[in-house]
Every structure is written in structure tokens, then in C-alpha cells.
Amino acid sequence: MPGPSDAPAPPRPPSSDEVTVAARTCLAQNEAGWLVGGCLRDELLGRPSGDVDIVLDGDPERFARTLAGRLGGPVFASSDAFGTWRILVGDAHIDVAPLRAAPAEGGGRAGADTPAGRAARLETDLRLRDFTVDALARPLEGGDIVDPLNGLDDLAARRLRLCSAGALVDDPLRVLRLARLARHYGFVPDHVATTAAVSAAPLLTQVSGERIRDELSAVLCGPDAAVAFRDLAVWGALRVFLPEVDGLRGVEQNPYHHLDVFEHTLEALTFVGGVVKQLGGEAQLTSPDEAGLPGVPPLVPVTWAVLLHDIGKPVVKVVDEEGRIIFWHHDEAGRRMAQEIAARLRMSNRFAQYLGTLIRQHLRLGFLIREHPLTRRALARYRRDVSPWVFESVVVSLCDRLATRGEKTPAVSMARHYRVARSVWTAVSKEPVPQLLSGDDVMEVLGIEPGPAVGQALDALEEEVEAGEVTTEHEARAFLVAWWRRDGEAREETEVDA
């Protein structure tokens, strides 16, 4: 079953200095390039940055391919509108984009290759960026930082200002980036920026699903993701790109909860890193590649599942005659809604399955608390239903539970939930269940045609094998015959009762 990867660790992402040294050797005659944006900002803040951005006055495809050869990573054209080329090196990427400015007027490129012409074009490019703290550039060949909008002063003051009044309208995705930078870095957006975010939020409908997916994954990287989502809700942006999550706001819950569904979800997000650490660390997580969300840090896939675990509650909410709030089947409703979100945000089928399984099964661990003692068969059934994401299912359940502290929630229940979670994760086998019989064998033993019954029979057999009740092919065949007879009798009784 997928779990900690046995593959060699990916190569260490190169630092911005290492990229600069390599990139300098890739410049052709009459070309110039600059390190720009977030990687430079992070370097100045003394923070690590796995991603590097380069702008080039020259041929970005030729330059990117040459640099990719130097660094040993694949290269491809990005889907953005700026003609960017992306190089992947381990978990990091290097983006190479052309200067977003026209050559000097009056004679094509005449004069554009002079120092003054290039300086003017670079300044134009920087002024077209999002925030002043990102409108910084340093020549690949060495020299002072270019700072036309006083971004260095804003960086020192932890202040977020727009590069221009229309920066968010030019690219509405920057509304999400504003929330991410503000909360991840402790920057304070000025009034102009937040007002512009409210105005530009409806324009997020124009942004492609994959760009929103990637930016949201970046938001979910940070320890203050919950606060960033609250900002996005206040600005009216969340209801545009994730109406299912925005719809949780104000949805009251029963006395076992101390928060509405939205605030409960945000609080659950704050526990992800700590729960993973307590249960053994990120090495226990399915890798992002195996989960179907490549190119993100290890915690991001399971954090997505925590974000979406209760999205089905508003759809199924009822209040009974005694005034009790009930959310029957919100797990199944949430699973269906997650599939729609995955399609809208251009997530892979694998990651859609990952989300669907974890959301559908996020209540299962709580049900196991009622089983004393835990039997091998109960553990086998749990593993089968959440496989191959057993560890993640435990993490989602614990984060959900830690954010549930209403007046009717006994204090001892938290300790009990933790105890069962640890028992499940340590007791469930990490090895694949031996497959004693194939689907063809099942059809031959039971004399049936291909169909759902074959899968049901294999599931029932797997549970017995994992529980240790069936260990040989002969026992497997005998079990199937007995199981099929019992199943047939149950079907007949149901038909008679109907």
C-alpha cells in the first residue's frame, strides 16, 4: 500500500545563488537576465525559497532549455499568458519569462539593447507586477537591486502595496496571493490593496481552475492558512472559487460543537501539522505524487482533505421536531461535492479519489471508538475502506475531533479518540494484503459472470485474509462458497420482506 516512499530522495533544490551562477553561463550574446520576484524577496527576508523566477531580455525557450541541461531537470512551456518556461528540479521550479515590455519606440529594437533601453524595459516589467515587495530585480551578472517602487522600504516595514491601481484587475488571481503573502509573511495590506481585493474578487471567475488550484495549494502550505481563508471570505473571494466552503459560514451545529461549520473547519486546519508530527511525521504521509497532487509540499494533500471534510453539511442539514441539528450522510454528500470541486479545479482523477475517500470515511475512526476491544476484522474492514490512505484518514479524523469541543463533549472523549487513532495506525498492517484468488478465480468458484458481485466477493475475502481467518487458496475457495450461500440467503429474505 502507498505510504512512505522507498524511492531515493529528490535532488536538493538549488538556491537562488546557485541558479544565478548557472543561469549566467546560459546567457547568449546581447541577452540580459534578472532574478526577480518572490525568490529575491525571500532571500532578503532570510527565508528559504524553493522556487526561482528569472526574466530575460532574449529568447526564453533557448535560455530555459540550456539552463535545464545545466541543472538536470525537465523543462516545458507554462500555460500562463506571459510565455513562461518552467524547469523542474526536485520539488522546486524555476520560471523563465520574457520581459513584459515593448522594445524602444521608433525603430524596432534599436536602442533596446543599450543599458538605458534595457533599464527602461525592466522598470516597465516590474511596474506590471503585483506587489511592490515583488517588484525587485537583481542582474544575473551581478549588481545592485533594481527597485523602482520602493519595495525594499515596504519589505522592511512588512507592508503590502499594489504596484498599480489595476494590479488585481489585471490578474484577479492576485487576490488569493494577497491573502497568502499577508498571512504567511506577516505583511499588512494597506487600505488600497484590501479595497481593490473586494472589487476584483468577482473577476476570479475568469481565472483558470488549475491556476486557482495551485495558488490555493500554496495558501494551504502556511501555518496561517485558516486566517488567509477567513480574509478571502471577508473579501467575497471565497464564494467565487470555493462556494462549497464559503457556504459553511454561519451554519450552526449541535451542542457537541463550539463553532459553526466554517470556523470549525478553519480550526481543524490549524491542527494538521501538529497531528502529523505526533503520529510519526511527514514520512508517514503518502507522497504528493502518489496522492495525485504533484509539486506541492508533503502536508498539502491531507490539508486539502481537512479543508473539505464537512462541505456536505449545509446540503443535508435538518432540524428534527425536538430542535436537534442533524447532518445525516454529510460524508457522502461531501464526497460527491469534492468530485465536482476536483473537476472544476483541474485536479487529477487520482487526487479526486484521494479526497473522496478521506471525506467519505472521515467519521469511521469515531465509530471504531464504540468497538471494544478492536478486533482484527474491524481493523481489516477499516483499512479496506480507507486504503491506501490509512494514515491520512487518521489525521483527518483527529483534526476534525480536536476542533469539536462543545458543551456536551466530555473531556475524556478526546483522549479516547487519540488512543484509538494511535491503536489503529500502529495495529493496521502496512503490508499489502496477499491476494489468494483473482477475479477469474472468483467467477470460476461461484459460477458467476463479470459484475459487481465479483468485487464484493474479493472485498469479503480480503477482509478474512487480513483478519487471519483465511490463509491458503483452499481456505479461500471454501470461504467464498460459504459466503456466497449466506449472501444468497440474505438476498432471498430481503426479497420476501419486500
TIGU-304631 format. One line per field, with one value per residue (C-alpha): residue in one letter; residue number from 1; x, y negated, z. Coordinates in nm, 2 decimals, decimal comma, padded with zeros to 4 digits, always signed. Each point is the difference from the previous one (the first is absolute). Example, Ala and Ser with C-alpha at 12.3 -4.5 7.8 and 13.67 -1.06 7.14 Angstrom:
2
res <- A / S
n <- 1 / 2
c1 <- +01,23 / +00,14
c2 <- +00,45 / -00,34
c3 <- +00,78 / -00,07
This chain:
498
res <- M / P / G / P / S / D / A / P / A / P / P / R / P / P / S / S / D / E / V / T / V / A / A / R / T / C / L / A / Q / N / E / A / G / W / L / V / G / G / C / L / R / D / E / L / L / G / R / P / S / G / D / V / D / I / V / L / D / G / D / P / E / R / F / A / R / T / L / A / G / R / L / G / G / P / V / F / A / S / S / D / A / F / G / T / W / R / I / L / V / G / D / A / H / I / D / V / A / P / L / R / A / A / P / A / E / G / G / G / R / A / G / A / D / T / P / A / G / R / A / A / R / L / E / T / D / L / R / L / R / D / F / T / V / D / A / L / A / R / P / L / E / G / G / D / I / V / D / P / L / N / G / L / D / D / L / A / A / R / R / L / R / L / C / S / A / G / A / L / V / D / D / P / L / R / V / L / R / L / A / R / L / A / R / H / Y / G / F / V / P / D / H / V / A / T / T / A / A / V / S / A / A / P / L / L / T / Q / V / S / G / E / R / I / R / D / E / L / S / A / V / L / C / G / P / D / A / A / V / A / F / R / D / L / A / V / W / G / A / L / R / V / F / L / P / E / V / D / G / L / R / G / V / E / Q / N / P / Y / H / H / L / D / V / F / E / H / T / L / E / A / L / T / F / V / G / G / V / V / K / Q / L / G / G / E / A / Q / L / T / S / P / D / E / A / G / L / P / G / V / P / P / L / V / P / V / T / W / A / V / L / L / H / D / I / G / K / P / V / V / K / V / V / D / E / E / G / R / I / I / F / W / H / H / D / E / A / G / R / R / M / A / Q / E / I / A / A / R / L / R / M / S / N / R / F / A / Q / Y / L / G / T / L / I / R / Q / H / L / R / L / G / F / L / I / R / E / H / P / L / T / R / R / A / L / A / R / Y / R / R / D / V / S / P / W / V / F / E / S / V / V / V / S / L / C / D / R / L / A / T / R / G / E / K / T / P / A / V / S / M / A / R / H / Y / R / V / A / R / S / V / W / T / A / V / S / K / E / P / V / P / Q / L / L / S / G / D / D / V / M / E / V / L / G / I / E / P / G / P / A / V / G / Q / A / L / D / A / L / E / E / E / V / E / A / G / E / V / T / T / E / H / E / A / R / A / F / L / V / A / W / W / R / R / D / G / E / A / R / E / E / T / E / V / D / A
n <- 1 / 2 / 3 / 4 / 5 / 6 / 7 / 8 / 9 / 10 / 11 / 12 / 13 / 14 / 15 / 16 / 17 / 18 / 19 / 20 / 21 / 22 / 23 / 24 / 25 / 26 / 27 / 28 / 29 / 30 / 31 / 32 / 33 / 34 / 35 / 36 / 37 / 38 / 39 / 40 / 41 / 42 / 43 / 44 / 45 / 46 / 47 / 48 / 49 / 50 / 51 / 52 / 53 / 54 / 55 / 56 / 57 / 58 / 59 / 60 / 61 / 62 / 63 / 64 / 65 / 66 / 67 / 68 / 69 / 70 / 71 / 72 / 73 / 74 / 75 / 76 / 77 / 78 / 79 / 80 / 81 / 82 / 83 / 84 / 85 / 86 / 87 / 88 / 89 / 90 / 91 / 92 / 93 / 94 / 95 / 96 / 97 / 98 / 99 / 100 / 101 / 102 / 103 / 104 / 105 / 106 / 107 / 108 / 109 / 110 / 111 / 112 / 113 / 114 / 115 / 116 / 117 / 118 / 119 / 120 / 121 / 122 / 123 / 124 / 125 / 126 / 127 / 128 / 129 / 130 / 131 / 132 / 133 / 134 / 135 / 136 / 137 / 138 / 139 / 140 / 141 / 142 / 143 / 144 / 145 / 146 / 147 / 148 / 149 / 150 / 151 / 152 / 153 / 154 / 155 / 156 / 157 / 158 / 159 / 160 / 161 / 162 / 163 / 164 / 165 / 166 / 167 / 168 / 169 / 170 / 171 / 172 / 173 / 174 / 175 / 176 / 177 / 178 / 179 / 180 / 181 / 182 / 183 / 184 / 185 / 186 / 187 / 188 / 189 / 190 / 191 / 192 / 193 / 194 / 195 / 196 / 197 / 198 / 199 / 200 / 201 / 202 / 203 / 204 / 205 / 206 / 207 / 208 / 209 / 210 / 211 / 212 / 213 / 214 / 215 / 216 / 217 / 218 / 219 / 220 / 221 / 222 / 223 / 224 / 225 / 226 / 227 / 228 / 229 / 230 / 231 / 232 / 233 / 234 / 235 / 236 / 237 / 238 / 239 / 240 / 241 / 242 / 243 / 244 / 245 / 246 / 247 / 248 / 249 / 250 / 251 / 252 / 253 / 254 / 255 / 256 / 257 / 258 / 259 / 260 / 261 / 262 / 263 / 264 / 265 / 266 / 267 / 268 / 269 / 270 / 271 / 272 / 273 / 274 / 275 / 276 / 277 / 278 / 279 / 280 / 281 / 282 / 283 / 284 / 285 / 286 / 287 / 288 / 289 / 290 / 291 / 292 / 293 / 294 / 295 / 296 / 297 / 298 / 299 / 300 / 301 / 302 / 303 / 304 / 305 / 306 / 307 / 308 / 309 / 310 / 311 / 312 / 313 / 314 / 315 / 316 / 317 / 318 / 319 / 320 / 321 / 322 / 323 / 324 / 325 / 326 / 327 / 328 / 329 / 330 / 331 / 332 / 333 / 334 / 335 / 336 / 337 / 338 / 339 / 340 / 341 / 342 / 343 / 344 / 345 / 346 / 347 / 348 / 349 / 350 / 351 / 352 / 353 / 354 / 355 / 356 / 357 / 358 / 359 / 360 / 361 / 362 / 363 / 364 / 365 / 366 / 367 / 368 / 369 / 370 / 371 / 372 / 373 / 374 / 375 / 376 / 377 / 378 / 379 / 380 / 381 / 382 / 383 / 384 / 385 / 386 / 387 / 388 / 389 / 390 / 391 / 392 / 393 / 394 / 395 / 396 / 397 / 398 / 399 / 400 / 401 / 402 / 403 / 404 / 405 / 406 / 407 / 408 / 409 / 410 / 411 / 412 / 413 / 414 / 415 / 416 / 417 / 418 / 419 / 420 / 421 / 422 / 423 / 424 / 425 / 426 / 427 / 428 / 429 / 430 / 431 / 432 / 433 / 434 / 435 / 436 / 437 / 438 / 439 / 440 / 441 / 442 / 443 / 444 / 445 / 446 / 447 / 448 / 449 / 450 / 451 / 452 / 453 / 454 / 455 / 456 / 457 / 458 / 459 / 460 / 461 / 462 / 463 / 464 / 465 / 466 / 467 / 468 / 469 / 470 / 471 / 472 / 473 / 474 / 475 / 476 / 477 / 478 / 479 / 480 / 481 / 482 / 483 / 484 / 485 / 486 / 487 / 488 / 489 / 490 / 491 / 492 / 493 / 494 / 495 / 496 / 497 / 498
c1 <- +00,00 / +00,13 / +00,16 / +00,35 / +00,18 / +00,29 / +00,13 / +00,32 / -00,05 / -00,05 / +00,30 / +00,04 / -00,15 / +00,28 / +00,02 / -00,06 / +00,37 / +00,07 / -00,27 / +00,16 / +00,34 / -00,13 / -00,23 / +00,28 / +00,17 / -00,31 / -00,03 / +00,06 / +00,17 / -00,21 / -00,23 / -00,06 / -00,19 / -00,10 / -00,10 / -00,35 / -00,30 / -00,06 / +00,34 / +00,17 / -00,25 / +00,05 / +00,38 / -00,01 / -00,23 / +00,24 / -00,26 / +00,06 / -00,17 / -00,01 / -00,13 / +00,19 / -00,12 / +00,21 / -00,09 / +00,19 / +00,07 / +00,06 / -00,13 / -00,17 / -00,04 / +00,37 / +00,11 / -00,23 / +00,10 / +00,37 / -00,05 / -00,20 / +00,29 / +00,24 / -00,23 / -00,11 / -00,38 / -00,29 / -00,12 / -00,34 / -00,20 / -00,23 / -00,37 / +00,00 / -00,04 / +00,35 / +00,20 / +00,16 / +00,22 / +00,02 / +00,29 / -00,06 / +00,28 / -00,11 / -00,30 / +00,10 / -00,06 / +00,18 / -00,21 / +00,15 / -00,21 / +00,06 / +00,00 / -00,36 / +00,08 / +00,02 / +00,34 / +00,09 / -00,22 / +00,11 / +00,20 / -00,10 / +00,28 / +00,23 / +00,13 / -00,18 / +00,33 / +00,17 / +00,03 / -00,25 / -00,25 / +00,02 / -00,04 / -00,31 / -00,15 / +00,09 / -00,17 / -00,31 / -00,01 / +00,04 / -00,28 / -00,23 / +00,04 / -00,23 / +00,15 / +00,29 / +00,19 / +00,00 / +00,10 / +00,37 / +00,27 / +00,37 / +00,21 / +00,12 / +00,34 / +00,02 / -00,09 / -00,23 / -00,37 / -00,23 / -00,29 / -00,22 / -00,29 / +00,18 / -00,07 / +00,30 / -00,16 / -00,33 / +00,19 / +00,17 / -00,34 / -00,18 / -00,24 / -00,20 / -00,06 / -00,13 / +00,24 / -00,29 / -00,36 / -00,11 / +00,24 / -00,27 / -00,23 / +00,28 / +00,03 / -00,28 / +00,20 / +00,21 / -00,29 / +00,09 / +00,36 / -00,07 / -00,16 / +00,29 / +00,28 / -00,17 / -00,05 / +00,31 / +00,24 / -00,18 / -00,03 / -00,28 / -00,19 / -00,08 / -00,35 / +00,04 / +00,09 / -00,29 / -00,25 / +00,13 / -00,03 / -00,37 / -00,05 / +00,20 / -00,14 / -00,29 / +00,26 / +00,14 / -00,25 / +00,23 / +00,30 / +00,07 / -00,07 / +00,36 / +00,13 / -00,24 / +00,08 / +00,38 / -00,05 / -00,23 / +00,25 / +00,26 / -00,24 / -00,04 / +00,38 / +00,01 / -00,08 / -00,24 / -00,21 / -00,31 / +00,03 / +00,07 / -00,32 / -00,19 / +00,14 / -00,11 / -00,35 / -00,02 / +00,11 / -00,26 / +00,25 / -00,06 / -00,36 / +00,13 / +00,25 / -00,10 / -00,37 / -00,03 / +00,24 / -00,14 / -00,35 / +00,12 / -00,01 / -00,27 / -00,11 / -00,08 / +00,08 / -00,11 / +00,12 / +00,29 / +00,16 / +00,12 / +00,02 / -00,21 / +00,11 / +00,22 / +00,19 / +00,02 / +00,16 / +00,25 / +00,10 / +00,04 / +00,25 / +00,22 / +00,05 / +00,13 / +00,37 / -00,01 / -00,20 / +00,22 / +00,31 / -00,15 / -00,09 / +00,35 / +00,07 / -00,03 / +00,19 / -00,32 / -00,20 / -00,07 / +00,22 / -00,17 / +00,08 / -00,16 / -00,30 / -00,05 / +00,10 / +00,37 / +00,22 / -00,13 / +00,15 / -00,09 / -00,27 / -00,21 / -00,20 / -00,13 / -00,06 / -00,23 / -00,20 / -00,03 / -00,12 / -00,28 / -00,09 / -00,33 / -00,11 / -00,31 / -00,15 / -00,20 / -00,15 / -00,14 / -00,07 / -00,33 / -00,15 / -00,23 / -00,31 / +00,19 / +00,23 / +00,30 / +00,23 / +00,09 / +00,24 / -00,08 / +00,21 / +00,20 / +00,30 / -00,15 / -00,13 / +00,34 / +00,17 / -00,22 / +00,06 / +00,38 / -00,01 / -00,17 / +00,27 / +00,28 / -00,14 / -00,05 / +00,36 / +00,15 / +00,12 / +00,11 / -00,24 / +00,24 / -00,03 / -00,37 / -00,01 / +00,23 / -00,23 / -00,31 / +00,12 / +00,12 / -00,31 / -00,23 / +00,18 / +00,08 / -00,25 / +00,11 / +00,27 / -00,26 / -00,21 / +00,28 / +00,01 / -00,32 / +00,16 / +00,17 / +00,24 / +00,10 / +00,00 / +00,22 / -00,31 / -00,10 / +00,35 / +00,00 / -00,34 / +00,12 / +00,32 / -00,19 / -00,23 / +00,26 / +00,28 / +00,25 / -00,02 / -00,01 / +00,23 / -00,18 / -00,34 / +00,13 / +00,14 / -00,33 / -00,20 / +00,22 / +00,00 / -00,38 / -00,02 / +00,24 / -00,22 / -00,31 / -00,03 / -00,36 / -00,16 / -00,13 / +00,34 / +00,15 / +00,37 / +00,08 / -00,13 / +00,30 / +00,25 / -00,20 / +00,00 / +00,38 / +00,05 / -00,21 / +00,18 / +00,34 / -00,12 / -00,14 / +00,31 / +00,24 / -00,22 / -00,11 / +00,25 / +00,21 / +00,06 / -00,23 / -00,26 / +00,09 / -00,23 / -00,08 / -00,25 / -00,05 / -00,33 / +00,01 / +00,04 / -00,30 / -00,22 / +00,12 / -00,07 / -00,34 / -00,11 / -00,08 / +00,05 / +00,21 / -00,19 / -00,02 / -00,03 / +00,36 / +00,14 / -00,22 / +00,13 / +00,36 / -00,06 / -00,15 / +00,29 / +00,26 / -00,16 / +00,03 / +00,36 / +00,10 / -00,18 / +00,20 / -00,30 / +00,10 / +00,36 / +00,00 / -00,15 / -00,21 / -00,14 / -00,07 / -00,21 / -00,19 / -00,07 / -00,13 / -00,25 / -00,12 / -00,02 / -00,19 / -00,25 / -00,06 / -00,02 / -00,26 / -00,21 / +00,02 / -00,12 / -00,29 / -00,11 / +00,01 / -00,21 / -00,26 / -00,01 / -00,04
c2 <- +00,00 / -00,35 / -00,16 / -00,14 / +00,02 / +00,24 / -00,20 / -00,20 / -00,35 / -00,26 / -00,22 / -00,30 / -00,31 / -00,24 / -00,33 / -00,33 / -00,06 / +00,34 / -00,07 / -00,34 / +00,14 / +00,27 / -00,25 / -00,24 / +00,25 / +00,05 / -00,36 / -00,04 / -00,30 / -00,31 / +00,17 / -00,12 / +00,16 / -00,08 / +00,19 / -00,15 / +00,03 / +00,24 / +00,18 / -00,34 / -00,11 / +00,32 / -00,03 / -00,35 / +00,12 / +00,29 / +00,26 / +00,31 / +00,00 / +00,30 / -00,19 / -00,24 / -00,26 / -00,14 / -00,26 / +00,00 / -00,26 / +00,26 / +00,34 / +00,17 / +00,34 / +00,03 / -00,13 / +00,23 / +00,31 / -00,08 / -00,07 / +00,32 / +00,19 / -00,16 / +00,09 / +00,34 / -00,06 / +00,02 / -00,32 / -00,08 / -00,30 / -00,13 / -00,06 / -00,36 / -00,29 / -00,14 / +00,25 / +00,16 / +00,31 / +00,22 / +00,21 / +00,27 / +00,08 / +00,24 / -00,16 / -00,35 / -00,18 / -00,28 / -00,22 / -00,19 / -00,27 / -00,27 / -00,37 / -00,12 / -00,32 / -00,11 / -00,09 / -00,36 / -00,21 / -00,13 / +00,28 / +00,34 / +00,12 / -00,29 / -00,12 / +00,26 / +00,19 / -00,30 / -00,02 / -00,29 / +00,19 / +00,31 / -00,19 / -00,16 / +00,33 / +00,17 / -00,28 / +00,03 / +00,37 / -00,05 / -00,26 / +00,26 / +00,24 / +00,06 / -00,15 / -00,23 / +00,26 / +00,22 / -00,28 / +00,05 / +00,12 / +00,09 / +00,05 / +00,35 / -00,14 / -00,18 / -00,35 / -00,20 / +00,09 / -00,19 / -00,15 / -00,25 / +00,01 / -00,01 / +00,37 / +00,02 / -00,25 / +00,19 / +00,32 / -00,15 / -00,14 / +00,33 / -00,19 / +00,12 / -00,26 / +00,06 / -00,09 / -00,17 / -00,08 / +00,26 / +00,28 / +00,23 / -00,06 / +00,08 / +00,34 / +00,08 / +00,30 / -00,26 / -00,03 / +00,34 / -00,09 / -00,31 / +00,22 / +00,25 / -00,25 / -00,20 / +00,31 / +00,20 / -00,29 / -00,22 / -00,28 / -00,26 / -00,09 / -00,37 / -00,12 / -00,04 / +00,36 / +00,14 / -00,22 / +00,11 / +00,36 / -00,04 / -00,16 / +00,26 / +00,31 / +00,05 / +00,01 / +00,33 / +00,17 / -00,09 / +00,19 / +00,36 / +00,28 / +00,12 / -00,34 / -00,03 / +00,36 / -00,08 / -00,33 / +00,17 / +00,27 / -00,27 / -00,15 / +00,33 / +00,03 / -00,26 / +00,02 / -00,29 / +00,15 / -00,02 / -00,38 / -00,04 / +00,19 / -00,23 / -00,30 / +00,14 / +00,06 / -00,36 / -00,14 / +00,20 / +00,21 / +00,34 / +00,02 / -00,05 / +00,29 / +00,22 / -00,06 / +00,33 / -00,12 / -00,35 / +00,16 / +00,14 / -00,35 / -00,05 / +00,37 / +00,07 / +00,34 / +00,21 / -00,05 / +00,24 / -00,28 / -00,34 / -00,16 / -00,02 / +00,23 / -00,27 / -00,09 / +00,37 / +00,07 / -00,28 / +00,11 / +00,36 / -00,14 / -00,13 / +00,35 / +00,18 / -00,06 / +00,09 / +00,32 / +00,12 / -00,06 / +00,18 / +00,31 / +00,04 / -00,29 / -00,09 / +00,32 / +00,19 / -00,19 / +00,11 / -00,20 / -00,28 / +00,18 / +00,32 / -00,20 / -00,16 / -00,35 / -00,03 / -00,30 / -00,09 / +00,04 / +00,32 / -00,14 / -00,16 / +00,30 / +00,09 / -00,36 / -00,02 / +00,29 / -00,18 / -00,31 / +00,18 / +00,27 / -00,16 / -00,17 / +00,23 / -00,13 / -00,29 / +00,22 / +00,26 / -00,21 / +00,06 / -00,10 / +00,27 / -00,05 / -00,03 / -00,28 / +00,22 / -00,08 / +00,31 / +00,04 / +00,36 / +00,12 / -00,32 / +00,22 / +00,14 / -00,34 / -00,14 / +00,27 / -00,08 / -00,38 / +00,06 / +00,18 / -00,31 / -00,23 / +00,23 / -00,02 / -00,38 / -00,06 / +00,25 / +00,24 / +00,34 / +00,30 / +00,15 / -00,30 / -00,01 / +00,36 / -00,10 / -00,28 / +00,21 / +00,29 / -00,22 / -00,21 / +00,30 / +00,18 / -00,28 / +00,12 / +00,36 / -00,03 / -00,15 / +00,31 / +00,23 / -00,16 / +00,18 / +00,34 / +00,15 / +00,17 / -00,08 / +00,33 / +00,09 / +00,02 / -00,36 / -00,13 / +00,19 / -00,15 / -00,35 / +00,05 / +00,13 / -00,30 / -00,27 / +00,17 / -00,10 / -00,31 / +00,14 / -00,25 / -00,30 / +00,13 / +00,00 / -00,35 / -00,14 / +00,17 / -00,14 / -00,35 / +00,01 / +00,13 / -00,26 / -00,28 / +00,15 / -00,12 / -00,09 / -00,01 / +00,36 / +00,14 / +00,18 / -00,07 / +00,37 / +00,05 / -00,19 / +00,23 / +00,30 / -00,11 / -00,05 / +00,34 / +00,17 / -00,20 / +00,11 / +00,36 / +00,01 / -00,15 / +00,24 / +00,31 / -00,03 / +00,19 / -00,21 / +00,29 / +00,08 / +00,27 / +00,32 / +00,07 / +00,37 / +00,00 / -00,22 / -00,12 / +00,28 / +00,25 / -00,15 / +00,03 / +00,36 / +00,10 / -00,17 / +00,06 / -00,36 / -00,25 / -00,33 / -00,26 / -00,17 / +00,33 / +00,09 / -00,31 / +00,06 / +00,35 / -00,12 / -00,26 / +00,25 / +00,24 / -00,27 / -00,08 / +00,36 / +00,03 / -00,32 / +00,12 / +00,32 / +00,23 / +00,11 / +00,08 / +00,24 / +00,02 / +00,31 / -00,19 / -00,30 / +00,22 / +00,15 / -00,34 / -00,13 / +00,28 / -00,05 / -00,38 / +00,03 / +00,24 / -00,24 / -00,30 / +00,18 / +00,08 / -00,36 / -00,12 / +00,25 / -00,13 / -00,36 / +00,09 / +00,17 / -00,29 / -00,24
c3 <- +00,00 / -00,07 / +00,30 / +00,06 / -00,33 / -00,04 / -00,30 / +00,04 / +00,13 / -00,27 / -00,07 / +00,22 / -00,16 / -00,10 / +00,19 / -00,18 / +00,00 / -00,16 / -00,26 / -00,07 / -00,05 / -00,24 / -00,18 / -00,06 / -00,22 / -00,21 / -00,12 / -00,37 / -00,15 / +00,04 / +00,25 / +00,36 / +00,29 / +00,35 / +00,31 / +00,09 / +00,23 / +00,29 / +00,00 / +00,04 / +00,26 / +00,20 / -00,02 / +00,14 / +00,28 / +00,08 / -00,09 / -00,21 / -00,34 / -00,22 / -00,31 / -00,21 / -00,25 / -00,28 / -00,26 / -00,32 / -00,27 / -00,27 / -00,11 / +00,31 / -00,16 / -00,10 / +00,33 / +00,20 / -00,19 / +00,05 / +00,37 / +00,04 / -00,15 / +00,25 / +00,30 / -00,12 / +00,01 / -00,25 / -00,17 / -00,15 / -00,11 / +00,27 / -00,06 / +00,10 / -00,24 / +00,05 / -00,21 / +00,31 / -00,01 / +00,31 / +00,12 / +00,27 / +00,24 / +00,27 / +00,18 / -00,12 / -00,33 / -00,19 / -00,22 / -00,29 / -00,16 / -00,26 / +00,11 / -00,02 / -00,18 / -00,36 / -00,16 / -00,02 / -00,23 / -00,34 / -00,17 / +00,15 / +00,24 / -00,09 / +00,33 / +00,20 / +00,06 / +00,15 / +00,38 / +00,00 / -00,22 / +00,20 / +00,33 / -00,14 / -00,11 / +00,33 / +00,20 / -00,22 / +00,07 / +00,38 / +00,00 / -00,16 / +00,30 / +00,29 / +00,32 / +00,06 / +00,21 / -00,31 / -00,24 / +00,06 / -00,23 / +00,01 / -00,31 / -00,06 / -00,08 / +00,34 / +00,11 / +00,22 / +00,05 / -00,23 / +00,21 / -00,19 / +00,24 / +00,34 / +00,06 / +00,23 / +00,24 / -00,01 / +00,07 / +00,30 / +00,13 / -00,07 / -00,22 / -00,31 / -00,26 / -00,36 / -00,28 / -00,18 / +00,06 / -00,25 / +00,11 / +00,13 / -00,29 / -00,24 / +00,16 / +00,26 / +00,13 / +00,18 / +00,25 / +00,13 / -00,01 / +00,21 / +00,27 / -00,01 / +00,02 / +00,28 / +00,22 / -00,09 / +00,04 / +00,26 / -00,25 / +00,04 / -00,32 / -00,02 / -00,04 / -00,38 / -00,03 / +00,20 / -00,17 / -00,33 / +00,11 / +00,07 / -00,34 / -00,19 / +00,17 / -00,25 / -00,28 / +00,14 / -00,23 / -00,28 / +00,15 / -00,11 / +00,24 / +00,01 / +00,09 / +00,29 / +00,10 / +00,01 / +00,19 / +00,26 / +00,05 / +00,07 / +00,25 / +00,17 / +00,04 / +00,27 / +00,38 / -00,03 / -00,29 / +00,21 / +00,04 / -00,37 / -00,08 / +00,24 / -00,18 / -00,33 / +00,14 / +00,13 / -00,34 / -00,18 / -00,19 / +00,16 / -00,12 / -00,36 / -00,02 / +00,29 / +00,07 / +00,17 / +00,28 / +00,01 / +00,04 / +00,34 / +00,15 / +00,27 / -00,02 / +00,36 / +00,15 / +00,30 / +00,36 / -00,06 / -00,20 / +00,12 / -00,35 / -00,31 / -00,29 / -00,16 / +00,31 / +00,10 / -00,34 / +00,04 / +00,35 / -00,13 / -00,25 / +00,28 / +00,14 / -00,31 / +00,05 / +00,37 / -00,05 / -00,28 / +00,22 / +00,30 / -00,21 / -00,14 / -00,23 / -00,37 / -00,10 / +00,08 / -00,26 / -00,35 / -00,22 / -00,20 / -00,32 / +00,12 / +00,13 / -00,34 / +00,09 / -00,12 / +00,06 / +00,35 / +00,35 / +00,18 / +00,23 / -00,28 / -00,12 / +00,34 / +00,08 / -00,30 / +00,14 / +00,34 / -00,18 / -00,18 / +00,26 / +00,10 / -00,32 / -00,02 / +00,33 / -00,13 / -00,27 / +00,24 / +00,31 / +00,16 / +00,34 / +00,15 / +00,20 / +00,32 / -00,15 / -00,04 / -00,29 / -00,21 / -00,29 / -00,11 / -00,29 / -00,03 / -00,06 / -00,32 / -00,11 / +00,06 / -00,21 / -00,30 / +00,04 / +00,02 / -00,33 / -00,15 / +00,15 / -00,13 / -00,35 / +00,02 / +00,13 / -00,26 / +00,27 / -00,11 / +00,02 / +00,26 / +00,23 / -00,05 / +00,13 / +00,29 / +00,10 / -00,04 / +00,21 / +00,29 / +00,00 / -00,03 / +00,28 / +00,24 / +00,26 / +00,00 / +00,27 / +00,23 / -00,05 / +00,09 / +00,34 / +00,08 / -00,08 / +00,31 / -00,05 / -00,35 / -00,20 / -00,29 / -00,21 / +00,09 / -00,08 / -00,33 / -00,09 / +00,09 / -00,20 / -00,30 / +00,00 / +00,03 / -00,19 / -00,11 / +00,21 / +00,35 / +00,16 / -00,16 / +00,11 / +00,36 / -00,04 / -00,14 / +00,27 / +00,28 / -00,14 / -00,02 / +00,35 / +00,15 / -00,14 / +00,16 / +00,36 / +00,08 / +00,33 / -00,04 / -00,10 / +00,30 / +00,06 / +00,01 / -00,35 / -00,14 / +00,17 / -00,11 / -00,36 / +00,01 / +00,15 / -00,27 / -00,27 / +00,12 / +00,03 / -00,35 / -00,16 / +00,19 / -00,03 / -00,36 / -00,22 / -00,23 / -00,24 / -00,29 / +00,07 / -00,18 / -00,30 / +00,02 / -00,28 / -00,31 / -00,15 / -00,25 / +00,29 / +00,17 / -00,31 / -00,04 / +00,36 / +00,02 / -00,36 / -00,06 / -00,28 / +00,03 / +00,20 / +00,34 / +00,19 / -00,10 / +00,17 / +00,31 / +00,03 / -00,03 / +00,27 / +00,23 / -00,06 / +00,06 / +00,34 / +00,10 / -00,12 / +00,19 / +00,31 / -00,01 / -00,05 / -00,35 / -00,08 / -00,30 / -00,34 / +00,11 / +00,30 / -00,23 / -00,24 / +00,29 / +00,15 / -00,33 / -00,04 / +00,36 / -00,04 / -00,33 / +00,16 / +00,30 / -00,24 / -00,21 / +00,30 / +00,12 / -00,35 / +00,01 / +00,34 / -00,12 / -00,31 / +00,22 / +00,24 / -00,29
